[in-house]
Amino acid sequence: MTAIKDIKQERINLRLKPEAKALLERAASFEGKTVSSYILTSAMANAEKTVHEHEAMRLNAKDSEAFLEALSKPVQLNKKLLDAFEEHDQRVTSR
């Protein structure tokens, strides 16, 4: 049976002060990880948190109720919206 490994193809280089490198090495050693593994794990966790904060919408109870009420109302197409749809259809050729 052949083991399938994730092939790492991308690289990120960074320059840092000796004190920062020493701190990262110390923290990595506490967790029994390589510095690269420690940095990657930490950066990925922070990146996921950042992306979630920017993609998720949080509403209080009042705003949540207003949002759901607006979604439940039938759509009213006004002239501006119809014109925008028509312009979109003219500009976009591939579907």
Buried (B, 14 or more C-beta within 10 A) or exposed (E): EEEEEEEEEEEEEEEEEEEEEEEBEEBBEEEEBEBEEBBBEBEEEEEEEEEEEEEEEEEEEEEEEEEEEEEEEEEEEEEEEEEEEEEEEEEEEEE
